[in-house]
Amino acid sequence: MLNSKIERLSQLLSHSQNGLVFVDLKSKEVLYVDENTKERLELKNQKTLEIQNLFYDYDLLISEIHTHPQSKSDYKWFLKNENLEKIAVSVHFSSLTEFFDSNTEIYSITINWNHEYATENSEIIDHLEIPFLQADLNGNIIYANSRLIHFFQLSPDKIQSYNAFDILSLSESFKNEILKHNVKRMIEFQPQQGKLVSFQLQSFITTDQDKPNGITILLLDLSELQNAEKILKYGEDKLRTFFATMNNGFVIINQDAKILEIAPIFKFLLFQVFAFEVGEDIFHFFDEKMKQKLMEVLDSAIESQSVQTTEFEYLLLGEERTFEIRFIPVRRYDPNDKKIMLVFSDITEAKKLDRQLIESMKFASIGEIAAGLAHEINNPLQSALLYLDDLITVDETDPNERRNILKKIESANLRIRDLVKALLDLGRMESPNRDFVSPYYILVRTSELVEVSCRKKNISFTRHAGPNLPGIFVRWQEIEQVLINCVVNSINALSEMDKIRQFPKIELGIDLVKNQKKEWVVFSVEDNGPGIDDDTLEKVFLPLFTTRRNKQGTGLGLSISKKIIAEHGGEIYIKTKEGTGTKVEIYLPAHTDDNG
């Protein structure tokens, strides 16, 4: 039954010009070989033929068939003839299970003889990444690899009809030179579509029994090599410039802070003053308190295998300067080999620039809320003037009534004083030092300034504070500035909506959250505005990115806010849903015993 099915299938497929083989992968038997293949391979006894007698690397072939039961592309392979000589062909295969019992593993292997060529190294040659051809002594091409066929846009089926000298446009003298000895020469060629390409042509005369019988030609694309050389030179120049201008110092230390290596960069001023030496404790220049802090950061970087950053102040040549140290774990195969690279950077000028940017953001916020404050100041002022007018024009003799009027005037003036003081405090240059403050104090101060602007825009403003809030150790003016900036963003988002909310609202709050074994004071600013789309959300913290370019938006607010919070050891997150609203959460370390 099996033989009859195989015979029927072979008859159906016999019209093909290609070779045809049926194999049973379970028994590794060859079930059928077409007559053309038998003749080419000089097979005499096909009845007992096994797959290893027909194919080189048969185990690899079986593996390929199992991996891709229905191959869609040709595979280069070698067949064996009766004398065990290699014959290079291309094959593809397909399962015949649907024609036989589902438990069988019978496959048909189609052999494409058009890819046959003489040299034993043909498999390597065909996969060369450079254009390659073999020709007889008249230049008639015997074989060309796919790279050459593709580049010169030749027809693969008619490859032996082409002449190498013609497609390469070689002069008569060059032809004669190639036929006499091996040649290496530059040539140029321009494809039908594309730019001029420079090649280095290398030709070799092949021989048979010491007599020339053909030529081999390789074409090395020098344009790619020249581009690579240019890129490499550009990279070297950039690297030299980088090291010549960098303002950093590099040291590698072990887990005990002992110096293992020092980068030979003497431009970095701090290293000239500290004069580090291999083998010494790198932190011995600092006082005990600072040394302990730096060791804690070192231990944390080693334990977490993550980059840690800290800063320190140092009086250098009579000038107070700020330095940053990045602790970068050096990952090795040996887990016990714990080394850390320290990158020292002088960030004094960057700190000054940060202060200027914070000041510019601060005055931008003042401008945003100044109009609302002017309105808020005008109301109690007008009330006070009316009460004074009453006292002047009406001779009020009742002492109690006079006292009530004076109390109202006093209340109006106190309101004006508090608003002006809050505005002046916002514009005042803050102290570089951190203070231990109550987060509720910052909440109240911020509320006094922003609720006025909310009222002017008809936005409902509320605030909340969780119970038993611990203090925080911060530059409180900067935290206040971050909150004001976030509320102003919410005000702008709500007031500039295409379809204004019927009940626009903003809530400012503080809560205590325990996360990552630490306690955090979390400030939040939540609105029911338009929300932020995903594309914009990815960019909101980028410097100079703004969606309000035509409304005098600077794009500095959130990027500076993120930097301020990071400097305080905190994080800032944005939760948003397009069309629903946005919530900004600002995490700051709570100053508690648990947090150290």
C-alpha positions in Angstrom: 0.0 0.0 0.0 2.8 2.4 0.9 4.8 1.6 -2.2 1.7 2.3 -4.4 1.1 5.7 -2.8 4.8 6.6 -3.3 4.6 5.5 -6.9 1.4 7.5 -7.5 2.9 10.7 -5.9 6.1 10.3 -7.9 4.1 10.2 -11.1 2.2 13.3 -10.1 5.4 15.2 -9.5 7.5 13.7 -12.3 6.9 16.7 -14.6 9.3 18.8 -12.5 12.7 19.6 -13.9 14.1 19.3 -10.4 15.3 16.1 -8.6 12.9 14.4 -6.3 13.6 12.2 -3.2 11.1 10.7 -0.7 12.6 9.9 2.7 11.3 8.3 5.9 12.9 10.1 8.8 11.9 7.4 11.3 13.8 4.6 9.6 16.2 7.1 7.8 15.4 5.2 4.5 15.2 6.7 1.1 11.9 5.5 -0.3 12.1 7.0 -3.8 14.7 8.7 -6.0 13.8 10.0 -9.5 15.7 8.7 -12.6 17.5 12.0 -13.3 18.9 12.1 -9.7 20.0 8.4 -10.0 21.8 9.1 -13.2 23.5 12.3 -11.9 24.6 10.5 -8.7 25.5 7.3 -10.5 23.4 5.3 -8.1 23.4 1.6 -8.8 21.5 0.0 -5.9 18.7 2.3 -4.7 16.7 -0.4 -2.9 19.0 -0.4 0.2 19.8 3.3 0.1 19.7 5.2 3.4 19.7 8.9 3.9 23.3 9.1 5.1 24.4 7.5 1.8 22.7 10.3 -0.2 23.3 13.5 1.8 26.3 14.9 3.6 25.5 16.3 7.1 22.3 14.2 7.1 21.7 14.7 10.9 21.7 18.5 10.3 19.3 18.0 7.4 16.9 16.0 9.6 17.1 18.7 12.2 16.3 21.4 9.7 13.3 19.4 8.4 12.0 18.9 11.9 12.5 22.6 12.6 10.8 23.8 9.4 8.6 21.0 8.1 7.4 23.1 5.2 10.4 25.0 4.0 9.6 28.2 2.0 13.2 28.9 0.9 16.1 26.9 -0.6 18.8 25.4 1.6 22.3 24.9 0.3 23.3 21.2 0.7 25.7 18.6 -0.5 24.7 15.3 -2.1 27.0 12.2 -2.4 27.6 10.3 -5.6 28.7 6.7 -5.9 32.3 7.8 -5.5 31.4 9.8 -2.3 32.2 13.1 -4.1 30.4 16.3 -3.0 27.8 17.7 -5.3 26.4 21.1 -4.2 22.7 21.7 -4.8 19.9 23.6 -3.2 17.0 21.7 -1.6 13.6 22.4 -0.1 11.3 20.0 1.6 7.7 19.4 2.6 5.8 16.9 4.8 3.8 14.1 3.1 2.0 13.1 6.3 -1.4 14.1 5.0 -1.0 11.5 2.2 0.1 8.7 4.5 -0.5 7.5 8.1 -0.3 10.3 10.6 2.3 8.3 12.5 4.7 8.4 9.6 7.5 10.9 9.0 7.7 10.8 5.2 9.0 14.0 3.5 9.6 14.9 -0.1 12.9 16.7 -0.8 13.1 18.7 -4.1 16.6 19.1 -5.5 17.5 22.2 -7.6 20.4 21.3 -9.9 20.7 24.9 -11.2 22.8 25.8 -8.1 25.3 23.0 -8.9 28.9 24.1 -9.3 32.2 22.5 -9.4 34.4 23.7 -6.5 34.3 22.0 -3.2 34.3 25.3 -1.4 31.1 26.4 -3.1 29.0 26.5 0.0 31.4 29.1 1.6 31.7 31.0 -1.7 28.0 31.3 -2.1 27.7 33.0 1.3 30.5 35.5 0.8 29.4 39.0 1.6 31.4 40.4 -1.3 30.6 40.1 -5.0 32.4 37.0 -6.5 32.6 35.2 -9.8 34.4 32.4 -11.6 34.9 32.5 -15.4 36.8 30.6 -18.1 39.8 32.1 -19.9 37.4 33.9 -22.4 35.6 35.6 -19.5 32.4 33.5 -19.8 30.9 33.2 -16.3 30.7 29.7 -14.8 29.5 30.8 -11.4 28.6 34.1 -9.6 27.4 34.4 -6.0 24.2 36.2 -5.1 25.9 39.4 -4.0 27.4 39.9 -7.5 24.1 38.9 -9.2 22.1 41.4 -7.1 24.6 44.2 -7.5 24.9 44.0 -11.3 21.2 43.1 -11.7 21.8 39.8 -13.6 19.4 37.1 -14.2 20.3 34.1 -12.0 18.8 31.6 -14.5 21.0 32.9 -17.4 24.2 33.5 -15.4 26.3 31.3 -17.7 25.3 33.5 -20.7 27.2 36.5 -19.3 30.8 37.6 -19.9 32.7 38.9 -16.9 34.8 41.3 -19.0 31.6 42.9 -20.4 29.7 43.4 -17.2 32.8 44.9 -15.5 33.4 47.1 -18.6 37.1 46.2 -18.6 39.4 47.5 -21.3 41.3 45.2 -23.7 44.6 45.9 -22.0 43.1 45.1 -18.5 41.6 41.8 -19.9 45.1 40.8 -21.1 46.7 41.7 -17.8 44.1 39.6 -15.9 44.8 36.5 -18.1 48.6 36.8 -17.6 48.8 37.1 -13.8 47.0 37.9 -10.6 45.8 41.5 -10.4 44.8 44.0 -7.7 43.4 47.3 -9.1 40.8 50.0 -8.3 37.8 50.2 -10.6 34.6 52.3 -10.5 31.1 51.2 -11.5 27.8 53.0 -11.5 24.6 50.8 -11.3 21.6 51.7 -13.4 20.2 53.4 -10.3 22.5 54.6 -7.7 25.7 56.5 -7.0 29.2 55.7 -8.3 30.8 52.8 -6.3 34.6 52.2 -5.9 35.8 48.7 -5.9 39.1 47.0 -5.5 39.2 44.2 -8.0 41.3 41.2 -7.1 41.7 38.5 -9.8 43.3 35.0 -9.5 44.3 32.6 -12.2 43.1 29.1 -11.5 45.0 26.1 -12.8 44.6 22.4 -13.5 47.7 20.4 -13.6 49.8 23.6 -13.7 47.8 24.9 -16.8 45.6 28.0 -16.5 41.9 27.0 -16.8 40.0 30.0 -15.6 39.9 33.1 -13.5 38.4 34.1 -10.1 37.4 37.7 -9.4 36.6 39.3 -6.1 35.2 42.8 -5.8 35.9 44.6 -2.5 33.5 47.6 -2.0 35.9 50.3 -0.9 33.1 52.9 -0.5 31.9 51.1 2.6 35.5 50.7 3.9 36.1 54.4 3.3 32.9 55.3 5.1 34.0 53.1 8.0 37.4 54.8 8.1 35.7 58.2 8.2 33.3 57.1 11.0 36.2 55.7 13.0 38.3 58.8 12.5 35.4 61.0 13.5 34.8 58.8 16.6 38.5 59.1 17.6 38.4 62.9 17.2 35.2 63.1 19.3 36.8 60.9 22.0 39.9 63.1 22.1 37.8 66.2 22.3 35.7 64.6 25.1 38.7 63.7 27.2 40.4 67.1 26.5 37.4 69.1 27.7 35.8 66.9 30.4 35.6 68.2 33.9 35.5 64.9 35.8 37.8 62.7 37.9 37.6 58.9 37.8 38.6 56.5 40.6 38.0 52.7 41.0 37.8 51.6 44.7 36.9 48.3 46.5 34.1 47.8 49.0 36.4 49.1 51.8 36.9 52.4 49.9 40.5 51.6 49.1 41.8 53.1 45.8 42.5 50.5 43.2 43.0 52.7 40.1 43.0 56.4 39.2 42.3 57.8 35.8 45.2 59.8 34.4 43.3 63.0 34.0 45.1 65.9 35.6 42.8 68.6 34.4 40.4 67.9 37.2 41.3 70.4 39.8 40.0 68.5 42.9 42.4 65.6 42.2 45.4 68.0 42.1 44.4 69.3 45.6 43.5 65.9 47.1 46.4 64.0 45.5 44.9 60.6 45.7 47.2 57.6 45.9 46.6 53.9 45.0 46.0 51.9 48.2 44.8 54.7 50.5 41.3 55.3 51.8 39.7 57.7 49.4 37.4 59.3 52.0 40.2 60.2 54.5 40.1 63.8 53.3 36.6 64.3 54.8 35.5 64.8 58.4 33.9 61.8 60.2 30.3 62.8 59.5 30.9 63.2 55.8 33.0 60.0 55.6 30.2 58.1 57.3 27.7 59.4 54.8 29.9 58.5 51.8 30.5 55.0 53.1 26.7 54.5 53.5 26.2 55.5 49.8 29.1 53.1 48.8 27.5 50.2 50.8 24.1 50.9 49.2 25.6 50.9 45.6 27.3 47.6 46.3 24.3 46.0 47.9 21.8 47.1 45.2 24.3 47.0 42.3 22.8 50.3 41.1 24.2 53.8 40.5 24.0 56.1 43.5 24.7 59.8 43.6 25.6 62.2 46.4 27.0 65.7 46.7 29.5 67.5 49.0 30.7 71.0 49.6 34.5 71.7 49.7 36.5 74.9 50.2 38.8 74.7 47.2 41.5 77.4 46.8 39.4 79.8 49.0 36.2 79.2 47.1 33.2 77.2 48.3 32.5 74.6 45.5 30.0 71.9 45.1 31.0 68.4 43.9 28.9 65.4 42.9 30.1 61.8 43.2 28.4 59.0 41.1 29.0 55.5 42.5 28.8 53.1 39.6 29.1 49.4 40.2 31.7 47.6 38.0 29.9 44.4 37.1 32.2 41.4 36.8 31.7 37.7 36.3 32.9 37.0 39.8 30.2 38.1 42.3 32.8 38.5 45.0 34.8 41.0 43.0 33.0 44.1 44.2 34.4 47.2 42.7 32.9 50.7 42.3 33.9 53.4 39.9 33.6 56.9 41.4 33.0 59.8 39.0 33.7 63.1 40.6 32.2 66.2 38.9 32.4 69.9 39.7 28.8 71.0 39.6 29.3 74.5 41.2 28.4 76.3 38.0 25.5 73.9 37.3 24.2 74.6 40.8 24.3 78.4 40.1 22.5 77.9 36.9 19.9 75.7 38.6 19.3 78.5 41.2 18.8 81.0 38.3 16.3 78.7 36.6 14.4 78.2 39.9 14.3 82.0 40.3 13.0 82.4 36.8 10.3 79.8 37.4 9.5 81.5 40.7 8.9 84.9 39.0 6.9 83.2 36.2 4.6 81.8 39.0 4.4 85.3 40.6 3.3 86.7 37.3 0.6 83.9 37.0 -0.9 84.7 40.4 -0.3 88.4 40.6 -3.5 89.4 38.8 -5.6 87.3 41.2 -3.8 88.7 44.2 -4.4 92.3 43.0 -8.1 91.5 42.9 -8.0 89.8 46.3 -6.2 92.8 47.8 -8.6 95.3 46.2 -11.7 93.7 47.9 -10.6 94.1 51.6 -9.1 97.5 50.7 -12.4 98.8 49.4 -14.2 97.4 52.5 -11.8 99.1 54.8 -12.2 102.4 52.9 -16.0 102.2 53.1 -15.9 101.6 56.9 -13.5 104.5 57.3 -15.9 106.7 55.3 -18.7 105.6 57.6 -16.6 106.7 60.6 -15.8 110.0 59.0 -19.2 111.0 57.7 -21.3 109.4 60.4 -20.6 110.6 63.9 -21.0 107.2 65.5 -21.2 107.7 69.2 -21.9 104.1 70.2 -18.5 102.7 71.5 -19.5 99.1 70.7 -20.4 100.0 67.1 -17.3 102.0 66.6 -15.3 99.0 67.9 -17.0 96.7 65.5 -16.2 99.0 62.5 -12.6 99.3 63.6 -12.3 95.5 63.9 -13.6 95.1 60.4 -11.0 97.6 59.1 -8.3 95.8 61.1 -9.4 92.4 59.6 -9.3 93.8 56.1 -5.8 95.2 56.6 -4.5 92.0 58.1 -5.7 90.1 55.1 -3.9 92.5 52.8 -0.7 92.2 54.9 -0.8 88.4 54.8 -1.3 88.3 51.0 1.5 90.8 50.4 3.8 89.0 52.8 3.2 85.6 51.1 3.9 87.2 47.7 7.1 88.8 49.1 8.2 85.5 50.6 7.7 83.8 47.3 9.9 86.3 45.5 12.6 86.2 48.2 15.9 84.4 47.5 15.7 81.2 49.6 18.4 79.9 51.9 20.7 77.2 50.5 20.3 75.3 53.8 17.5 72.9 54.6 15.1 73.4 57.5 13.0 71.0 59.5 9.5 72.1 58.8 5.9 70.8 59.1 4.4 69.8 55.7 1.2 71.4 56.9 2.9 74.8 57.1 3.9 74.5 53.4 0.4 73.4 52.5 -1.2 76.4 54.2 1.2 78.9 52.7 0.7 77.5 49.2 -3.1 77.5 49.6 -3.1 81.2 50.5 -1.5 82.1 47.3 -3.2 79.7 44.8 -6.8 79.7 46.1 -7.1 83.4 45.0 -6.3 82.5 41.4 -8.7 79.6 41.6 -11.5 81.8 42.7 -10.8 84.3 39.9 -11.1 81.4 37.4 -14.3 80.0 39.1 -12.4 76.9 40.1 -13.3 75.1 43.3 -10.2 74.8 45.5 -10.0 72.4 48.5 -7.2 71.0 50.6 -6.8 68.0 52.9 -4.1 66.8 55.3 -3.7 63.4 56.9 -3.3 63.0 60.6 0.0 62.8 62.6 2.1 64.0 59.8 5.9 63.9 60.5 8.2 66.8 59.6 10.4 67.0 56.5 13.9 68.3 56.2 13.8 70.5 53.1 14.4 73.9 51.6 10.7 74.7 52.1 10.6 77.6 49.7 11.6 75.3 46.9 8.9 72.7 47.8 6.3 75.5 48.0 7.4 76.7 44.6 7.0 73.2 43.1 3.4 73.0 44.6 2.5 76.4 43.2 3.8 75.4 39.8 1.7 72.2 39.8 -1.4 74.1 40.9 -0.9 76.8 38.2 -0.6 74.0 35.6 -3.9 72.6 36.8 -5.5 76.1 36.7 -4.3 76.7 33.1 -5.4 73.2 32.0 -8.9 73.7 33.4 -9.4 77.3 32.2 -8.1 76.6 28.6 -10.3 73.5 27.9 -12.3 73.7 24.7 -15.3 72.7 26.6 -15.2 74.2 30.1 -16.0 71.8 33.0 -19.4 72.6 34.7 -17.7 72.1 38.1 -14.0 72.5 37.7 -12.0 71.6 40.8 -8.5 71.4 42.2 -7.5 69.6 45.4 -4.2 70.1 47.2 -3.3 67.5 49.9 -0.7 65.8 52.1 -0.7 62.2 53.2 1.8 59.8 54.9 2.7 56.7 52.9 4.9 53.8 53.8 6.7 52.4 50.7 10.0 50.5 50.2 10.4 50.2 54.0 10.4 54.0 54.3 7.9 56.6 55.3 7.1 59.3 52.8 5.2 62.6 53.0 3.3 62.8 49.8 2.0 66.1 48.5 -0.7 65.8 45.8 -2.3 68.2 43.3 -5.4 66.7 41.6 -7.7 68.3 39.1 -10.6 67.2 36.9 -9.1 68.8 33.8 -8.5 67.4 30.3 -5.8 64.9 31.3 -2.6 64.2 29.3 -2.2 61.9 26.3 0.4 59.2 26.3 2.7 61.0 23.8 2.7 64.2 25.8 3.1 62.3 29.1 6.4 60.9 27.9 7.8 64.4 27.4 6.4 66.5 30.3 9.6 66.4 32.3 11.9 67.3 29.3 13.4 70.8 29.6 11.8 73.4 27.3 8.9 71.0 26.3 5.6 72.8 26.6 2.1 72.6 25.1 1.5 76.3 25.8 4.2 77.7 23.4 1.7 80.3 22.1 0.6 81.2 25.6 4.0 82.1 26.9 4.7 78.7 28.4 8.5 78.2 29.1 8.6 74.4 29.4 10.8 74.7 32.5 8.3 74.2 35.3 8.1 70.5 35.5 11.7 69.7 34.6 13.0 72.1 37.3 10.4 70.7 39.8 11.6 67.2 39.1 15.2 68.3 39.7 14.3 70.0 43.0 12.5 66.9 44.3 15.3 64.6 43.2 17.8 66.8 45.1 15.7 66.3 48.2 15.8 62.5 47.8 12.2 62.3 46.5 10.3 61.4 43.4 7.5 63.1 41.4 4.9 61.1 39.5 2.0 62.0 37.2 -1.1 59.9 37.1 -3.5 60.9 34.4 -6.4 59.8 32.2 -7.2 61.7 29.1 -10.5 63.4 29.3 -10.8 62.8 33.1 -8.1 64.6 35.0 -4.6 64.6 36.3 -2.9 63.9 39.7 0.6 64.9 40.5 2.2 63.1 43.5 5.4 64.4 45.2 7.2 62.0 47.5 9.6 63.4 50.1 11.3 61.4 52.8 9.6 61.8 56.2 11.9 62.8 59.0 11.3 59.9 61.4 13.3 57.4 63.5 12.3 54.6 61.0 13.9 56.6 58.2 17.1 57.2 60.1 
